[in-house]
Amino acid sequence: MPLTLTITIPDEHAPRALRTACRSTGHLPETCPNPQDCIGDFVTRRTSEEISRDERQEAEEAAAAAAVPLDTSEWTVQLGG
């Protein structure tokens, strides 16, 4: 099921949002070819990064929960000398 978002950035925040989006793609707001696309791409990229990070965290937690602890009660350690 697709999720459609509409983002409205108030006028007083638009320059900051555009500056952040443009810098993330390596250009300046003054040379931005399409401000709306630039901000949209930034939001899409950041959302994707957050989802991936969350999924990695969930996978790490599941792996940690499934790990069988080592029984070291029969281990011996001898230090050389």
N, C-alpha and C positions, 0 to 999 in steps of 0.2 A: 504494500500500500504506500503510494508516494505521500510525502509530507511536503506541503507547500507553505512557505513562509513569506510574509511581507514585512520588510524592515523599514521603519520610518525613523530617520535620524533627525532630530530637531535642528533647525538652522544653526543654532549656537554651537552644536557639537559636530556639525558636518565637516568643517575644516580639519578638526583633529582626527576624525574617522578616516577621511580621505588621506591625510598625511601618513597615518599608520598603515593603511592598506597599500598606498603607493610605495612607501619605503620597503615594505615586505616583498615587493616584486622588483625592486631595484630601480625605480624611477621616482621623480618628484611630482607633487600634485600639479605643478605648473605645466608639466609635459604629459600629463595623464591623457591617454587617448580616449578613455571612456570611464568617467568616475563611477557610474553606477555598476558597470561590469567589474571594475577594479575592487570595489567594496564587496560586491557579491562573491567574487572569486576568493577574496580574503576570508569572508565569513564561511564559505564552503570549505576552504582548506583548514581553517582552525577547527571547525566542527569535526571534520574527518580526523584530525590529529587527536582531539579529545576523545572521540569514540574509540580510536585505536588504542590510546593509552588506557582507557577504562577496560577494554577487552584484554589487554596484556595483564593488567592488574588482576582481573578476575581469573585468568589462566594461571597466574603465579599463585594466587590464593588456593585454587583448586589443586594444583600440583603439590603445594606444601601440605595441604590437608590429606592428600593421598599417600604421601611419603611414609614409608615404614621406618620408624626409628631403629638405629643400629643398637644391637645388644652388645655392649662392650664389657659386660661383666666377666667374660673369660679372656679378655685381652691381657697380654703382659707386655711390659715395656722394659727393655734393658738398655741402659745407656752404656755406650762403648767406653773403653778406657784402658 
